[in-house]
């Protein structure tokens, strides 16, 4: 008897083993019935049996193009199963089938090893599909959650901003209250920037990308304007701004302003009070902007992940923990530059300092 036929004949005991195992895994706050516990296990087994019987046959998908393993991942995620529990189900399914198969009457026929090999391949494929779907569902849930937080925080932040503005402009307020209002206003602007970065982060990770509104832009004006803002808010900082050539082009001016802001902010924050230089230069068909500081270098292990907030901490947790304010800024910079069909890179060494270099085509 071939393994495909064996699975179909022994479907009920296999499903019973799956059900018993799933019952032990179910969340403590749930009491799942038989249908929920066996969720799509029969369809998964039937698909595996069909694949074993006819490797070249077409796979059976639902009207939306989902496999049974993918649908199973969706329902398990909704039921509160963890990804480890999802993995455990497939391990138990594999063990259950192979255990029953090994206890049958042996025939020592040539196809036994081949059937078991193909069965393991089919299980691995179903497992891979299920985990991929589960992971994607979790990522989408996290993005939705972050998006809701970012959106809902705008209202209380707006109230704080209004209160700070009132304190700064109130004729009845003394100098201490005016100073307090000024600090509150500056903090609210910083919080607004963080929320904007968070929503941009969610939007880009959801596959929508960074929205652009291209127009004719002069980077000489933008770079000097941003540099002046930082000089005003950082009186002790030395910020040198230089423009070389005709740096006009077609970009989203507000978004390029974000690039300057994030790179300048990082350079000041991590520059250890060294001078910061911003150079914007025109070349054939492109503009190159660079931001440099002579502060402590970025460790080589961290440089390759510097633009990815999800991996940066893994590269150098010690360095990352002491520079928590890097946040999402560099990620947003990379996404804005990519949306303009440009490129960004970083070089950092003890002898030469740290330089972020952005290249933007003039007609992105």
N, C-alpha and C positions, 0 to 999 in steps of 0.2 A: 504494500500500500504506500502510495506517495504521501509526502507530508501535507500537501494541499488538501487531499481527500481526508486525511487523518484529522486535520483541524476542523473541517466542516462536520465530520461525524461526531467529534468530541467537543463541539461548540459549547454545550451546556456546562460540563464540568470546568472548562477553561473560564467561562464567564462567571461561574460561581466562585472560583478562586480569585478572579479579579474583583468581584463584588466584596468578598470577605476582606481582601487587602485594602480596598478603598474605604471600607467602613472603619477600619483602624486609623486611616489617615484623615478622615473628615474633620473639619474644624470643630472644636468643642462646643461652639454655640449653634451648630447645625445638627439636624437629625434628618439625614438624607434618605429618601426611599430607594427602592430597588432600581427604578428607572434612572434616577440621578447617579446612583453609585456605578451603574453599568454604562454610563453615558458614552455612546458611540463605540464602545468596546467591540460589539458585534460587527459593526461596519468596518472597523479597523482590521479585524481578523478576516472578514470576508474579502477585503481588498488585498490583504497579504496572500490569502489562499489563491485568489485569482491571479495575482502576480507570479506566484510559484507555478501555477498550472500553465500560464501563458505569459512569459516574460515580455513578449513583444506586444501584448494587448494594450488597448487604451485604458487609462485610469478612469474610474467612476467619480465624477465630481458633482457637487450640488449645483443648483442653478446660478449661484454666485461665483462658481469656480473654486470652491473650497474643498479640501480633502477631509476625510473623517478625522484625521489626526489634528488638523487645524481647528476644526469645529470643537473637538474635544478640548483643546487648549483654551478656547474662548470660554466654554462653559465651566471648566475647572477654575479659571481665573475669577469668574463671577461667583463661584461657590466658595472662594477664599482659600483655595489650595495654593501652596507655594510652588516655585519652580522645582525645588528639591523633591517635593511630594509628587509632582508630575513625572519627574525622572524615575522616581521609585516605582510608580505604576508600570511603566514600560519595562523596568528591570524585572518586576514580578511577573509580568505577562510573558516575557521571554523565558524565565525560569519555569513557569507553569507548563508552557507548551513543550519545552525540551524535556522536562521531567516526565510528563505523560508519554512522550515519544520514546524515551529511553526505556520505559517499563513495559512497552508493548512486546509482543512476541517477535523476537529478532529473526530477520531473514538474511542478513548479511548481503544484501543486494548492492549493486554498484552505485545506485542513486542516493543512498542514505547521506553520505557526506556532502554531496552536491546539494541536496534539499536543505540540509541544516545550514550550509554556507549561505544559500540564497535566502533562507528564512532570516538569518541574522542580518543580512544586508537590508531586507525589507523592514525589519524592526528598527534598524538604525535610521533608515530613511524616514519612517513615520515619527520616530523620536525627534529627529532633527527638525522636521516640519512643525511638530507640536511645540517644541521649545522656542523656535524662531517666532511663531505666532504669539506665544505667551509673552515673550520679551517685548515684541512690538506693541502688544496691548498695554503692557505695563508702562512702556515709554510714552505712549499716547495719553494714558491716564495722568502720568506725572506732568506732561506738558499742559494738559487741560487744567490741572490743579494749580500749577504755577501761573498760568494765564489768568485764572479767576482771582488769585491772590493779588497779582499785579494790578488788575483792573479795579478790584474792590478797595485797594489801599489809596487810590487816587482821591476819593472823596474826603477821608479824614486828613490827608496830606494838604488838600486844598484849603481846609479849615485852618490848619496850622499856618499855612502861608498867609492867609488873610489876617490872622491874629498877629503874626510877626510884622506884617506891613502896617497894621494899626499902631502897634507899639512904636515903630520907627518914626511914624508921622504924627503921632499924637502930641498936641500942644501941651497937654497936662503931664506928660511923662517926663521924668527927670533923666539925667544922662545915663544912669545905670539901666533904666528900663529901655532906653533907646538902644544901648549897646546890646542888651539881652535880645531885643527884637531883631537887631542886625544879625546876631549869631543864629537865631532861630530861622531867619529868612535864608541865610547861607546854607544852613543844614537842610532846610526843606528843598532848596534847589538841588543839593547833592542827592537827597532821597529821590527826587523826581528823575534825576539822571539814572540812578540805579534801577528805578522801576521801568524806565524806557529801555534800558539795556536788557532787563529781565524779559520784557515783552518781545523785544527783538530776538532774543535768544530762543524763546518759545516758538516764535513765528518761523525762524530759520530751521529749527529742529523738526518742525512739523511739515517741512517740505515746501513752504510757501516762499522762502527766501526773504531777503531784505527789500522792501518796496522802495523804488526810486522815482524821483521826479526831475529828470534831467533838464538843464537849462544852460545858457551861456554863462560861464563862471570865470572869475579872475581869482586864482589862488593867492595872488599877492595880497589882495584885500582880506581874504579869509585868514591867511596865516598870520598877518600882522594883527588883525582883530583878536584872534585867539591868544596870541602872545601877550597883547596888552591886558587882556582879561586876567591872565595868570600873573602878570607883573603886579596888577592891582591887588589880587587876592594873596599873593606871596611876596610881600615887600622885601624880604631878605634874599630872594632868589635872583640869580643872574641869568637872564634869558636873552639869548642873542638870536635875532631873526634875520634871515638873508634871502633875497630873491634874485635868481640869475636867469635872465632872458624873459621871453614872453610865455607866461604860465597860464594863459587863458585857454579854456577848452569847454567841452560840454559834459558836465557832471551834475549830480545832485549836490548843490552847495551846502545844504544843511547836513547831509550825510558826510561829506568830506570834512566839514567842520567838526563832526564827531571824531573822525580819524585824528585830526590835530589835537583835539581836547584829550582824548584817551592817551595818545602817545606822549604828549607834553606832561599830562598829569602823572603818568608812570615814571617819566624821566625825573621829574622833580621829587616824587616820593622816594624813589630808589637811588637817587643820585648822590646821596650823602652830602648835600649842600655844595656840590660842585656845579660849575656853570653848565647850562643846558643850551644847546644850539639847535635851531630849526632852519634847515636849508631847503628851499624849493627851487628846483632848476628845470629849465626847459631843454629838451633834446628833440631829435627828429621824430615827430609824431607822438611824443609822450612827455609827461612831466614826472620828475622824480622828487619826492620829498623825503627827507631824512631827519630824524630826531636823535641827538647824541647826548650822552652824559658820561662822566668819568667815575661814576660810583662803583661799588663792588660788582664784579662780573656775574652774569647769570651762569650757574653750573652747567657744563655741557650736557649732562643727563636731562636737565630741565628744558634746554633750548628747543629740542625737537618737539616738545609738547606744550610750548609756551602759549600757543594760541588755542589750546583745547582745555577748558576748565574742568572737564570730566577726567582728564588724564594727568593734568599738570601736577596735582598733589601726589600721584602715584610715582612720578619720576623722582621727586625729591621732597618727601614729606616734611623734613626739617626746615628746608629753605622755604617751602610753601607756607608752612605755618607761621613763619615770621614775616610773610608778605601777603597777609590775608586780603589786602585791599586791591590786589590785582583783579579779583572778581571776574566779571564777564567782559570787561572792557576790551581786552586784546582779542577775544573771540569775535566781538561785534566789529572790531576794526577789520579783521580778516574777512568777515562776511560782506562788509561794505565794499572793501577793495575787490573781492571776487565778483560782486554784483556789477562792478564797473569794468569787469574783464581785466583787472590789474593783478598785481602780485605784491606780496610782502615777505620780507625776510629779516632775520635778526642776526647780528654778529656781536659777540661779547667776549672780551679777554682782558686780563689784568693790565696789559700794556697799552691797549688801544681804547678801552672803555666799551660802552654798549651803544650800538646804533641800530635803530629800526629803519628800514628802507622800504618805501612804497613806490611802485611804478604804476602810473595810470596812463592809458592811451588817451590822447586828446579827444578822440571821437569815439568814446565807448559806446 
